Amino acid sequence: MKHLLAAATLTLLPFAAMAQEEPSEAPAPESEAQSEQQPATPEAPMTLGRMNEIITILDPEVESNGKLWKFTIAETELLIVTDAKSDRMRILSPIRNASEVPEKELSRLMQANFDSALDARYAMAQGTLWSIYIHPLSPLEKDQLISGIGQVVNLVKTYGTLYSGGALQYGGGDSAPLQRKLIDDLLKKGQEI
């Protein structure tokens, strides 16, 4: 698995190089008195610095160049690649060589993408089967980032069994019951941010 991640890191570096400087910070939040009178304001836009802060809380051993992060959650290696110019981010974890995926299993992966993978997805690229989560960068909220990380890890860990992102399951699909523990644990850890 480490060789897949190492190869993927080298392949994805050009995408990270396309990223521009971090978007500017949002205005300062309102005072407590103002926030009590008005509904809660949405989080400030996600920045590369804020993303780094969140990932470092989840894995203090993270490796980063400020636009690409390599880290481990629940013994699963992940990459986050960002492109601030295009306002996009992607969480990835390799599962196996695409050539080793039986053709019959491709239907199961598509079923999971419909109902049990939730916001994460199974995908094939560059000869690898991946677990991925893709989202616009600036509107990404802290809990969405943390949940996305958990869902990607869950898809890796449940590959071949539940094929589950571990959060909700949409009705009308063909997938089995889900597990949510990892996402809840990560969200609890992220509360201190």
C-alpha positions in Angstrom: 0.0 0.0 0.0 2.8 2.4 0.8 4.2 2.0 -2.7 0.8 3.0 -4.2 0.7 6.1 -2.0 4.3 7.1 -2.8 3.7 6.7 -6.5 0.4 8.7 -6.2 2.2 11.5 -4.3 4.7 11.9 -7.2 1.9 11.8 -9.8 -0.3 14.3 -8.0 2.5 16.9 -7.3 1.8 18.7 -10.5 -1.7 19.3 -9.3 -0.5 20.8 -6.1 2.0 23.0 -7.9 -0.9 24.6 -9.8 -2.3 26.0 -6.5 -1.8 29.7 -5.9 -1.4 31.5 -2.6 -3.9 30.9 0.1 -7.2 32.9 -0.2 -7.4 35.9 2.1 -8.9 35.6 5.5 -12.5 36.5 6.1 -13.5 39.4 8.4 -13.3 38.9 12.1 -16.3 37.2 13.7 -19.0 39.2 15.5 -19.0 39.8 19.2 -20.9 37.5 21.6 -23.6 40.2 22.1 -24.2 40.5 18.3 -24.2 36.7 17.8 -26.8 36.2 20.5 -29.2 38.6 18.7 -28.6 37.1 15.2 -28.5 33.6 13.9 -25.0 32.0 13.9 -22.9 33.1 11.0 -21.3 30.5 8.8 -17.7 29.6 9.2 -15.1 31.7 7.6 -13.9 30.4 4.2 -11.5 27.5 4.4 -7.9 28.5 3.9 -4.8 26.3 3.4 -3.6 27.5 6.8 -6.8 26.5 8.5 -6.8 23.2 6.7 -3.2 22.6 8.0 -4.3 23.4 11.5 -7.2 20.9 11.4 -5.1 18.1 9.8 -2.3 18.6 12.3 -4.8 18.2 15.2 -5.9 14.9 13.6 -2.4 13.7 12.9 0.6 15.6 14.4 2.9 13.6 12.2 1.5 15.0 9.0 3.9 15.9 6.2 3.0 19.0 4.1 4.3 21.5 1.7 1.4 23.8 2.4 -0.6 22.6 -0.6 -0.4 18.8 -0.3 -0.7 16.8 2.9 0.3 13.2 3.6 -0.9 11.8 6.9 -2.4 8.7 8.6 -5.7 8.1 10.2 -6.7 4.7 11.7 -3.6 3.1 10.0 -4.8 4.4 6.6 -2.5 6.7 4.6 -4.2 9.7 3.0 -3.3 12.6 0.7 -5.0 15.9 0.5 -4.3 17.9 -2.6 -5.5 21.5 -3.0 -5.7 23.9 -5.8 -6.5 27.4 -4.4 -6.6 29.0 -7.8 -9.5 26.6 -8.8 -10.9 26.7 -5.2 -10.8 22.8 -5.0 -9.5 20.2 -2.7 -9.3 16.4 -2.8 -8.8 13.8 -0.2 -7.4 10.5 -1.5 -6.4 7.1 -0.3 -5.2 4.2 -2.5 -7.0 0.9 -2.1 -5.4 -1.5 -4.6 -4.2 -1.8 -8.2 -7.1 -1.2 -10.6 -6.0 -4.2 -12.6 -6.7 -6.5 -9.6 -10.4 -5.4 -9.2 -12.6 -8.1 -10.5 -15.0 -6.9 -13.2 -18.0 -8.2 -11.1 -16.9 -6.0 -8.2 -17.2 -2.8 -10.4 -21.0 -3.0 -10.1 -20.7 -3.3 -6.4 -18.5 -0.2 -6.3 -21.1 1.8 -8.3 -23.9 0.6 -6.0 -21.9 1.8 -3.0 -21.3 5.2 -4.7 -25.1 5.5 -5.0 -26.1 4.8 -1.4 -23.5 3.8 1.1 -20.3 5.8 0.2 -22.1 9.1 0.9 -19.9 12.0 0.1 -16.7 9.9 -0.5 -16.5 7.8 -3.6 -14.7 4.9 -5.1 -12.8 5.9 -8.3 -10.2 4.6 -10.7 -7.3 6.7 -12.0 -3.7 6.1 -12.9 -4.0 2.4 -12.6 -5.3 2.6 -9.0 -8.6 2.1 -7.2 -9.0 5.1 -4.8 -11.3 6.2 -2.1 -11.8 10.0 -2.7 -13.6 13.0 -1.4 -13.8 16.1 -3.6 -15.1 19.5 -2.5 -14.7 23.2 -3.3 -12.1 24.6 -0.9 -13.4 27.9 0.4 -16.9 26.8 1.4 -15.5 23.7 3.1 -16.4 23.7 6.8 -14.2 22.1 9.5 -16.7 19.3 10.2 -17.1 18.6 6.5 -13.3 18.2 6.2 -13.2 15.9 9.2 -16.2 13.9 8.0 -14.7 13.7 4.5 -11.4 12.3 6.0 -13.4 9.7 8.0 -15.5 8.7 5.0 -12.4 8.2 2.9 -10.8 6.0 5.6 -14.1 4.1 6.0 -14.3 3.3 2.3 -10.8 1.9 2.4 -11.5 -0.2 5.5 -14.8 -1.5 4.3 -13.7 -2.3 0.8 -14.7 -5.8 0.0 -17.3 -6.0 2.8 -19.7 -3.1 3.6 -18.4 -0.6 1.0 -19.5 2.1 3.5 -18.4 5.7 4.1 -19.7 5.2 7.6 -22.2 8.0 7.8 -25.7 7.9 6.4 -27.1 5.5 3.9 -29.6 6.7 1.3 -32.7 4.5 0.8 -33.4 2.7 -2.4 -29.9 1.3 -2.7 -28.4 -2.1 -2.4 -25.8 -1.7 0.4 -25.6 -3.2 3.9 -26.0 -1.3 7.2 -23.2 1.2 8.0 -20.6 2.0 10.7 -20.2 5.6 11.8 -17.8 5.3 14.8 -14.6 6.6 13.1 -16.4 9.8 11.8 -17.8 10.5 15.3 -14.4 10.0 16.9 -12.7 12.3 14.5 -15.4 15.0 14.9 -15.0 14.8 18.7 -11.2 15.2 18.3 -11.8 18.2 16.0 -14.1 20.0 18.5 -11.0 21.5 20.2 -10.3 23.6 17.1 
